Amino acid sequence: MSRLFCKSLLLTPSLASAPVRFSFKSISTPSSTSRVHRMATEASSSPSSNADREATSSSSSAPASSAIDFLSLCHRLKTTKRAGWVKRDIKDPESIADHMYRMGLMALIASDIPGVDRDKCIKIALVHDIAEAIVGDITPSDGVPKAEKSRREQEALDHMCKLLGGGKIAEEIGELWMEYEGNSSPEAKMVKDLDKVEMILQALEYEKDQGKDLEEFFQSTAGKFQTDLGKAWASEVASRRKKQG
């Protein structure tokens, strides 16, 4: 019967002239499924996939022009001297950037404290005086009310964040600065203490190197430390000052 059926196929013009297409249905086996899964995993970790992820990540960063504009403005932090030292006739006084840099190092080497994010402390130290690139170092002796000082610095910060192009990084800088200003987190409290410790340590160094009496700087911070670390480091500075005579 099958021979007759094959013969009839050969004799039927429409079927003989039509192209014959075969369709194969693949059957999944455990080994073939494993190979397919492995190939998919390798593809997802391929250089092109990594490049796509990097491109997506970089899209949240500032454009090169905005970044350089922002950094050029921050150059003023390197050239603006800390006003308190200038008013006390300190020779070659530190800049705002000098002060912020050592605070960053302080946050880096500080012992671990439960509930305090070290990386966040470093970031806050790096940005806490950033608005001074525009408004300068306003000190209590300038007679500027605290609310007005804060307003000027907030306005300057907003300008700098816009200069950076907005986005997540600018947002983060703004949030870190606000957190420090408001003393609203364990990290902010820690960095507030580091700010004071850095100042009295610098005062101690100027007293030693330049024969100055900078007692007022030590008095201005007395009893104002909020953390155990701040108190311990301030006590060590005071002890060294006492020995220095």
C-alpha positions in Angstrom: 0.0 0.0 0.0 2.8 2.4 0.8 4.4 1.7 -2.6 1.2 2.7 -4.4 1.0 5.9 -2.3 4.6 6.9 -3.2 3.9 6.2 -6.9 0.8 8.4 -6.8 2.9 11.2 -5.3 5.3 11.0 -8.2 2.4 11.1 -10.7 0.7 14.1 -9.2 2.1 17.3 -10.8 1.1 19.7 -8.1 2.7 17.7 -5.4 5.8 16.7 -7.4 6.6 20.3 -8.4 6.0 21.9 -4.9 9.0 22.2 -2.7 8.9 19.8 0.3 9.7 21.4 3.6 10.4 19.4 6.7 9.8 20.7 10.2 11.8 19.3 13.1 10.7 19.8 16.7 13.6 19.8 19.1 13.3 17.7 22.2 14.7 19.2 25.4 16.9 16.9 27.4 18.6 17.7 30.7 22.0 18.0 29.0 20.7 20.3 26.2 18.9 22.5 28.7 22.0 22.8 30.7 24.0 23.8 27.6 21.5 26.4 26.6 21.5 27.8 30.2 25.3 27.9 30.2 25.3 29.7 26.8 22.8 32.3 28.1 24.8 32.9 31.2 28.0 33.4 29.2 26.2 35.7 26.9 25.0 37.9 29.7 28.5 38.3 31.1 30.0 39.0 27.7 32.0 42.2 27.1 29.2 43.7 25.1 26.7 43.1 27.9 29.1 44.6 30.4 29.6 47.6 28.2 25.8 48.1 28.0 25.6 48.0 31.8 28.5 50.5 32.1 26.9 52.8 29.6 23.6 52.7 31.6 25.5 53.4 34.8 27.5 56.3 33.3 24.3 57.9 32.0 23.7 59.0 35.6 27.0 60.7 35.9 27.7 64.4 35.0 28.7 65.2 31.4 32.4 66.1 31.1 31.7 69.8 30.5 29.6 70.1 33.6 32.1 68.1 35.7 35.0 70.3 34.7 32.9 73.5 35.3 32.1 72.2 38.8 35.7 71.2 39.6 37.0 74.6 38.3 34.7 76.3 40.7 35.9 74.1 43.5 39.4 75.3 42.8 38.5 78.3 44.9 38.4 75.9 47.9 42.2 75.4 47.4 43.0 79.1 47.1 40.7 80.6 49.8 42.4 80.7 53.1 40.5 79.9 56.3 39.4 83.3 57.6 40.0 82.6 61.3 43.7 82.1 60.8 44.0 85.1 58.5 42.4 87.3 61.1 45.0 86.0 63.7 47.9 86.9 61.3 48.9 83.3 60.8 51.6 82.9 58.2 50.7 80.8 55.2 47.4 79.7 56.7 45.6 76.6 55.5 43.0 76.7 52.8 39.4 75.5 53.0 40.4 72.5 51.0 43.3 71.7 53.4 40.8 71.6 56.3 38.3 69.4 54.4 41.0 67.0 53.2 42.3 66.3 56.7 38.7 65.9 57.9 38.3 63.2 55.2 41.3 61.4 56.5 40.0 61.6 60.1 36.8 59.9 59.0 38.8 57.3 57.1 41.0 56.3 60.1 38.3 56.6 62.8 37.5 53.4 64.7 34.3 51.6 63.7 31.2 52.9 65.5 28.0 50.9 65.5 25.3 52.6 63.5 27.7 55.0 61.8 28.5 54.7 58.1 32.2 55.5 57.6 31.9 56.1 53.8 29.1 58.5 54.4 31.2 60.4 57.0 34.0 60.7 54.4 31.6 62.1 51.8 30.1 64.6 54.3 33.6 65.7 55.2 34.4 66.3 51.6 31.3 68.5 50.9 30.4 70.1 54.3 32.2 73.4 53.4 31.8 73.2 49.6 29.5 76.3 49.4 32.4 78.4 50.6 33.8 78.2 47.1 31.3 80.9 46.4 30.4 82.6 49.7 33.9 82.4 51.3 34.6 81.4 54.9 32.1 83.3 57.0 33.1 83.3 60.7 31.2 84.4 63.8 33.3 87.5 64.0 31.9 88.7 60.7 28.6 89.5 62.4 26.5 87.6 59.8 23.4 86.0 61.5 23.3 82.3 61.4 20.1 82.2 59.3 21.6 84.6 56.8 24.8 82.5 56.6 22.8 79.4 56.0 20.7 81.1 53.3 23.8 82.3 51.4 25.4 78.9 51.6 22.2 77.1 50.5 21.9 79.4 47.5 25.5 78.8 46.6 25.1 75.0 46.9 22.0 75.1 44.7 24.1 76.9 42.1 26.9 74.4 42.3 24.5 71.5 41.9 22.9 73.0 38.8 26.4 73.6 37.5 27.1 69.9 37.9 24.1 69.2 35.7 21.6 68.0 38.4 21.0 64.3 38.6 21.7 61.8 41.3 25.3 62.9 42.1 24.3 66.6 42.5 21.3 65.4 44.6 23.5 63.4 46.8 25.8 66.3 47.4 22.9 68.5 48.3 21.5 65.9 50.7 24.8 65.3 52.4 25.3 69.1 52.9 21.8 69.5 54.3 22.3 66.5 56.7 25.5 68.1 58.0 23.9 71.6 58.4 20.9 70.1 60.3 23.1 67.8 62.4 20.4 65.3 61.6 22.2 61.9 61.6 24.9 60.0 63.5 27.3 60.6 60.6 26.6 64.4 60.7 27.2 64.5 64.4 30.5 62.6 63.9 31.7 65.0 61.2 30.7 68.0 63.3 33.0 66.7 65.9 35.8 66.1 63.4 35.4 69.7 62.2 36.1 71.0 65.7 38.9 68.5 66.3 40.6 69.4 63.0 40.4 73.1 64.0 42.0 72.7 67.4 44.6 70.4 66.1 45.5 73.0 63.5 45.5 75.7 66.3 47.9 73.5 68.3 50.2 73.2 65.3 50.2 77.0 64.7 50.9 77.6 68.3 53.9 75.3 68.2 55.3 76.5 64.8 54.5 80.2 65.0 54.5 80.9 68.8 50.9 82.1 68.7 48.4 82.0 71.6 45.2 80.6 70.1 43.3 79.9 73.3 40.1 81.3 71.9 39.8 78.4 69.4 40.0 75.9 72.2 37.5 77.8 74.2 35.1 77.9 71.3 34.9 74.1 71.2 35.0 73.3 74.9 32.0 71.1 75.9 30.6 71.0 72.4 31.7 67.5 71.3 28.8 65.1 70.7 30.5 61.7 70.2 32.9 59.6 72.3 35.4 59.7 69.5 35.3 63.5 69.2 35.7 63.8 73.0 38.6 61.4 73.1 40.5 63.0 70.2 39.9 66.5 71.6 41.2 65.4 75.0 44.3 64.0 73.3 44.9 67.4 71.6 44.4 69.2 74.9 46.8 66.9 76.6 49.5 67.5 74.0 48.9 71.3 74.3 49.4 71.1 78.0 52.7 69.3 77.6 53.7 71.8 74.9 53.4 74.5 77.5 
